[in-house]
Amino acid sequence: MQVHSISEKPISIHLLGKLIEGKHKLELGHEAIKRITSCRDYLDRKMAAHSAPVYGINTGFGSLCNVSIPEKDLEQLQINLVMSHACGMGEEVPEEVVRLMLLLKIQALSYGKSGVQLSTVQRLIDFFNLGILPVVYQQGSLGASGDLAPLAHLSLPLLGLGEVYCGGVKMPASEALSKNKLSSIRLKSKEGLALLNGTQFMSAYGVWCLIKAQKLSDAADIIGSLSLEAFDGRKDPFSPNIHSIRPHPGQVETASRIRKILEGSELIARAKTHVQDPYSFRCMPQVHGASRDAIRYANEVFTIEINSVTDNPTVFPDEDEVISGGNFHGQPLALALDFLSIALAELGSISERRTYQLISGLRGLPPFLSPKPGLNSGFMIPQYTAASIVSQSKQLCTPASVDSIVSSNGQEDHVSMGANAATKCYRVTENTERVLSIELLNAAQALEFRKPAKTSPVLEKLMTDFRKEIPFVQDDVVMNEYLAKSLSFLQGGNWIN
């Protein structure tokens, strides 16, 4: 088991992907410990010598910010905050996203601008290292005062409240603490607010989607190339000259990748009787490339976010300031998540169109890719499934970021709805993966009808590996089984590069 030390060094989306695989434990680096303890010590001294109201430390929350709280009730104020804000509903957040939430909350608190106790951060690290995963719900955050409801559920187990998964078993948090010989945390002033304010729900979902998105973008180029070969497509649209005069980075990169994937192919090199291919084949560089550029943009936004402090108020010990601002507002993430959803949905949309072309009985391919059409329906209905999924993704791509509903008695009068953008993006990501796996299944079937001509070494290797899992379909079978196997093959992804 490797150990990752939380330090001043920026973290990347790629690193987060490695850290949540379960092969790493976390620890706080020396500088992080120093920052956390120095900030807490400063805050304690500040509050002891300062009686004026400071939002969230000795006042109520939201529109109750003008209600002063006596010193004797400051600890209870933080406990009440966590309990009252745990208002999540809907489906549970997937395990890998909860792990990301824990990791990102630890990272944000490690900067020493939040006023938390060292013991609080260490307990979150214990949860991550021991696999104690709080039960968090998908609905409840407006993505503006931070992800209040989801982060409240993430924080409840610190107090011995709520539920967790421990060893894969759902149980009361108090039971999991006892089982692991851990005590509950007694929150000090400001800590509840530091735990609940922040964008770690939106950020975790976004990071998960981005990790998947890069793989799906690469997979789309490979699967699209396989379909192109099966459709007896032309190589002209991928010529460097075409893309040098419209040099969008994603377009240029996609064309280059497809050229490399097709190197050494007999099929692509042979003479064609048709002059042009449909857009779903001919415009892969332009469409895949635009999605690739959108993914790159979203990656830049989230890389900034996961290396930021997003709770409120923010404590600056060296400047002797406690500032109430709006770093918790999820607008940058909401916009990027909506954009990412659209980019991924388009990868699915063009994929379904290629599947449709392959089953249409064109260019020497049999109708529905069946050797005996009529008696057999062949690959007729997988395209229906892909069309259904693509349609759902289009519906999910209605932007969440343009919506806002006033909350907290008008104090929080513009919200990002970034949490809804995040959960929608998660579903679109899964949908696109499924649609690409359906295209892969169809392309592999179609390519068999081009034998004995060979495709490129890269795609021949892919076909060999794929056929170890799924055979050529001679007669009708229960297709759901093959759809599931194709999805599993895509998710394995060793062939994606």
Solvent accessible surface area in square Angstrom, and as a share of the most:
residue,aa,sasa,rsa
1,M,146,0.65
2,Q,114,0.51
3,V,88,0.51
4,H,33,0.15
5,S,45,0.29
6,I,0,0.00
7,S,37,0.24
8,E,116,0.52
9,K,158,0.67
10,P,110,0.69
11,I,7,0.04
12,S,47,0.31
13,I,12,0.06
14,H,134,0.60
15,L,51,0.25
16,L,0,0.00
17,G,13,0.12
18,K,88,0.37
19,L,0,0.00
20,I,24,0.12
21,E,102,0.46
22,G,38,0.36
23,K,129,0.55
24,H,31,0.14
25,K,71,0.30
26,L,5,0.02
27,E,85,0.38
28,L,16,0.08
29,G,12,0.12
30,H,141,0.63
31,E,79,0.36
32,A,0,0.00
33,I,64,0.32
34,K,116,0.49
35,R,48,0.17
36,I,2,0.01
37,T,46,0.27
38,S,53,0.34
39,C,1,0.01
40,R,14,0.05
41,D,75,0.39
42,Y,18,0.07
43,L,0,0.00
44,D,52,0.27
45,R,151,0.55
46,K,45,0.19
47,M,33,0.15
48,A,93,0.72
49,A,95,0.74
50,H,68,0.30
51,S,112,0.72
52,A,45,0.35
53,P,94,0.59
54,V,19,0.11
55,Y,55,0.21
56,G,0,0.00
57,I,0,0.00
58,N,17,0.09
59,T,3,0.02
60,G,6,0.06
61,F,31,0.13
62,G,11,0.11
63,S,40,0.26
64,L,111,0.55
65,C,31,0.19
66,N,137,0.70
67,V,77,0.44
68,S,76,0.49
69,I,36,0.18
70,P,72,0.45
71,E,149,0.67
72,K,170,0.72
73,D,49,0.25
74,L,22,0.11
75,E,59,0.26
76,Q,87,0.39
77,L,19,0.10
78,Q,0,0.00
79,I,40,0.20
80,N,67,0.34
81,L,4,0.02
82,V,0,0.00
83,M,88,0.39
84,S,70,0.45
85,H,48,0.22
86,A,25,0.19
87,C,87,0.52
88,G,15,0.14
89,M,139,0.62
90,G,46,0.44
91,E,128,0.57
92,E,58,0.26
93,V,9,0.05
94,P,31,0.19
95,E,112,0.50
96,E,58,0.26
97,V,0,0.00
98,V,4,0.02
99,R,26,0.09
100,L,0,0.00
101,M,0,0.00
102,L,0,0.00
103,L,0,0.00
104,L,6,0.03
105,K,4,0.02
106,I,0,0.00
107,Q,1,0.00
108,A,7,0.06
109,L,2,0.01
110,S,0,0.00
111,Y,38,0.14
112,G,6,0.06
113,K,61,0.26
114,S,1,0.01
115,G,1,0.01
116,V,2,0.01
117,Q,31,0.14
118,L,58,0.29
119,S,55,0.35
120,T,0,0.00
121,V,0,0.00
122,Q,71,0.31
123,R,31,0.11
124,L,1,0.01
125,I,1,0.00
126,D,26,0.13
127,F,0,0.00
128,F,3,0.01
129,N,36,0.19
130,L,84,0.42
131,G,24,0.23
132,I,1,0.01
133,L,11,0.05
134,P,2,0.01
135,V,8,0.04
136,V,1,0.00
137,Y,51,0.19
138,Q,35,0.16
139,Q,108,0.48
140,G,48,0.46
141,S,7,0.04
142,L,61,0.30
143,G,0,0.00
144,A,4,0.03
145,S,12,0.08
146,G,2,0.02
147,D,0,0.00
148,L,42,0.21
149,A,6,0.05
150,P,1,0.00
151,L,0,0.00
152,A,0,0.00
153,H,22,0.10
154,L,2,0.01
155,S,2,0.02
156,L,18,0.09
157,P,1,0.01
158,L,1,0.00
159,L,26,0.13
160,G,15,0.15
161,L,67,0.34
162,G,35,0.33
163,E,73,0.33
164,V,0,0.00
165,Y,72,0.27
166,C,9,0.05
167,G,73,0.70
168,G,67,0.64
169,V,89,0.51
170,K,85,0.36
171,M,15,0.07
172,P,69,0.43
173,A,1,0.01
174,S,61,0.40
175,E,88,0.39
176,A,0,0.00
177,L,9,0.04
178,S,81,0.53
179,K,129,0.54
180,N,41,0.21
181,K,184,0.78
182,L,34,0.17
183,S,75,0.48
184,S,57,0.37
185,I,16,0.08
186,R,176,0.64
187,L,1,0.01
188,K,88,0.37
189,S,13,0.09
190,K,0,0.00
191,E,0,0.00
192,G,0,0.00
193,L,5,0.03
194,A,0,0.00
195,L,2,0.01
196,L,0,0.00
197,N,6,0.03
198,G,0,0.00
199,T,2,0.01
200,Q,9,0.04
201,F,0,0.00
202,M,0,0.00
203,S,3,0.02
204,A,0,0.00
205,Y,1,0.00
206,G,0,0.00
207,V,0,0.00
208,W,21,0.08
209,C,0,0.00
210,L,4,0.02
211,I,39,0.20
212,K,43,0.18
213,A,0,0.00
214,Q,79,0.35
215,K,115,0.49
216,L,4,0.02
217,S,2,0.01
218,D,21,0.11
219,A,0,0.00
220,A,0,0.00
221,D,0,0.00
222,I,4,0.02
223,I,0,0.00
224,G,0,0.00
225,S,0,0.00
226,L,0,0.00
227,S,0,0.00
228,L,1,0.00
229,E,1,0.00
230,A,0,0.00
231,F,2,0.01
232,D,21,0.11
233,G,0,0.00
234,R,57,0.21
235,K,115,0.49
236,D,74,0.39
237,P,20,0.13
238,F,3,0.01
239,S,36,0.23
240,P,75,0.47
241,N,114,0.58
242,I,82,0.42
243,H,3,0.01
244,S,75,0.48
245,I,144,0.73
246,R,126,0.46
247,P,92,0.58
248,H,96,0.43
249,P,85,0.53
250,G,0,0.00
251,Q,5,0.02
252,V,61,0.35
253,E,65,0.29
254,T,0,0.00
255,A,0,0.00
256,S,48,0.31
257,R,43,0.16
258,I,0,0.00
259,R,82,0.30
260,K,144,0.61
261,I,13,0.07
262,L,9,0.05
263,E,116,0.52
264,G,67,0.65
265,S,7,0.04
266,E,95,0.42
267,L,1,0.00
268,I,15,0.07
269,A,68,0.53
270,R,98,0.36
271,A,101,0.78
272,K,37,0.16
273,T,140,0.82
274,H,34,0.15
275,V,128,0.73
276,Q,109,0.48
277,D,3,0.02
278,P,39,0.24
279,Y,152,0.58
280,S,10,0.06
281,F,0,0.00
282,R,63,0.23
283,C,32,0.19
284,M,0,0.00
285,P,0,0.00
286,Q,49,0.22
287,V,41,0.23
288,H,2,0.01
289,G,0,0.00
290,A,62,0.48
291,S,4,0.03
292,R,10,0.04
293,D,38,0.20
294,A,3,0.02
295,I,6,0.03
296,R,95,0.35
297,Y,95,0.36
298,A,0,0.00
299,N,55,0.28
300,E,98,0.44
301,V,23,0.13
302,F,0,0.00
303,T,44,0.26
304,I,124,0.63
305,E,25,0.11
306,I,8,0.04
307,N,36,0.19
308,S,34,0.22
309,V,26,0.15
310,T,6,0.03
311,D,5,0.03
312,N,7,0.04
313,P,1,0.01
314,T,17,0.10
315,V,0,0.00
316,F,57,0.24
317,P,33,0.21
318,D,140,0.72
319,E,100,0.45
320,D,84,0.43
321,E,78,0.35
322,V,32,0.18
323,I,79,0.40
324,S,69,0.44
325,G,45,0.43
326,G,43,0.41
327,N,93,0.48
328,F,36,0.15
329,H,52,0.23
330,G,0,0.00
331,Q,50,0.22
332,P,72,0.45
333,L,0,0.00
334,A,0,0.00
335,L,90,0.45
336,A,0,0.00
337,L,0,0.00
338,D,10,0.05
339,F,90,0.38
340,L,0,0.00
341,S,1,0.01
342,I,77,0.39
343,A,6,0.04
344,L,0,0.00
345,A,9,0.07
346,E,80,0.36
347,L,0,0.00
348,G,2,0.02
349,S,22,0.15
350,I,16,0.08
351,S,0,0.00
352,E,10,0.04
353,R,101,0.37
354,R,0,0.00
355,T,1,0.00
356,Y,94,0.36
357,Q,39,0.17
358,L,0,0.00
359,I,6,0.03
360,S,47,0.30
361,G,31,0.30
362,L,82,0.41
363,R,64,0.23
364,G,74,0.71
365,L,5,0.03
366,P,26,0.16
367,P,64,0.40
368,F,64,0.27
369,L,0,0.00
370,S,3,0.02
371,P,44,0.27
372,K,91,0.39
373,P,59,0.37
374,G,76,0.73
375,L,155,0.77
376,N,12,0.06
377,S,52,0.33
378,G,10,0.10
379,F,1,0.00
380,M,53,0.24
381,I,85,0.43
382,P,4,0.02
383,Q,19,0.08
384,Y,126,0.48
385,T,49,0.29
386,A,0,0.00
387,A,38,0.29
388,S,72,0.47
389,I,28,0.14
390,V,10,0.06
391,S,47,0.31
392,Q,72,0.32
393,S,6,0.04
394,K,123,0.52
395,Q,122,0.54
396,L,20,0.10
397,C,21,0.13
398,T,92,0.54
399,P,56,0.35
400,A,11,0.08
401,S,8,0.05
402,V,118,0.68
403,D,67,0.35
404,S,43,0.28
405,I,109,0.55
406,V,90,0.52
407,S,29,0.18
408,S,40,0.26
409,N,144,0.74
410,G,37,0.36
411,Q,103,0.46
412,E,42,0.19
413,D,92,0.48
414,H,99,0.44
415,V,1,0.00
416,S,0,0.00
417,M,9,0.04
418,G,0,0.00
419,A,2,0.01
420,N,68,0.35
421,A,0,0.00
422,A,0,0.00
423,T,21,0.12
424,K,38,0.16
425,C,0,0.00
426,Y,22,0.09
427,R,116,0.42
428,V,0,0.00
429,T,0,0.00
430,E,48,0.21
431,N,4,0.02
432,T,2,0.01
433,E,10,0.04
434,R,95,0.35
435,V,2,0.01
436,L,0,0.00
437,S,3,0.02
438,I,6,0.03
439,E,0,0.00
440,L,0,0.00
441,L,3,0.02
442,N,0,0.00
443,A,0,0.00
444,A,0,0.00
445,Q,3,0.01
446,A,0,0.00
447,L,13,0.07
448,E,29,0.13
449,F,64,0.27
450,R,26,0.09
451,K,133,0.57
452,P,130,0.82
453,A,24,0.18
454,K,114,0.48
455,T,5,0.03
456,S,0,0.00
457,P,90,0.56
458,V,73,0.42
459,L,0,0.00
460,E,54,0.24
461,K,123,0.52
462,L,4,0.02
463,M,14,0.06
464,T,76,0.44
465,D,32,0.17
466,F,1,0.00
467,R,58,0.21
468,K,150,0.64
469,E,92,0.41
470,I,0,0.00
471,P,67,0.42
472,F,59,0.25
473,V,8,0.05
474,Q,91,0.41
475,D,65,0.34
476,D,70,0.36
477,V,66,0.38
478,V,119,0.68
479,M,31,0.14
480,N,106,0.55
481,E,89,0.40
482,Y,29,0.11
483,L,33,0.16
484,A,57,0.44
485,K,79,0.33
486,S,0,0.00
487,L,39,0.19
488,S,68,0.44
489,F,26,0.11
490,L,5,0.02
491,Q,96,0.42
492,G,52,0.50
493,G,19,0.18
494,N,151,0.78
495,W,36,0.13
496,I,28,0.14
497,N,124,0.63
